[in-house]
């Protein structure tokens, strides 16, 4: 069950980052460096989620 809890946590963080990216993009003067960092963090979370979902786990 620990993996399920971790997946729920990671998915929640992934959704939060997606919302932050959308919010940043909605501003006319979006900070491109901030967007890059948010997208990197989102990608790292996605990779961790996929790793936990892989058949080895």
N, C-alpha and C positions, 0 to 999 in steps of 0.2 A: 504493500500500500504506500510505502514511502515514495516510490517512483510516481504513483498517481498524484500524490500531493505536490510533488515537485513539478510535474507537468502542468497542473492547474495553476501553480504560482507563476511558472514561466509563461504560460499562455496569457495570464492576466497582465504580466509586465509587457508582453509583446503587444497586446491590444492597447495598453497605455501609451507605448511608444508610437504606435500607429496614429493614435489620436493626437499626440504631441506634434507629429510630423504634419498631419492635416492642419492643425491649428497654426503652425508656423507658416505653412504654405498659403494660408488664407490672408496673411498680412502682406500688404503691398511691398514692404521693405524686408522681406524674409532674409534672415541671416543664413547665408549659404554654408558657413563653417559649422554653425549649430545644426543645420539640417544634415550635413555629412556625418557628424558625430551621432545624431539620433539614428540615422540609417545604419551606421556601423553597429551600434548597440543592438538594434533590432535584428540585424543579420546574425550577430553572435548568439542571440537568444534563439533564433530559428534553428541555427546549427545545433545548439544544445538540445532543443526539443526533438529534432530529428534523430539525434544520437540516442536519446532516451527511448524513442519509439522503435529503434532498429531491432531486428529479430534477436540480437545478442542479449537484449535486456528482457 
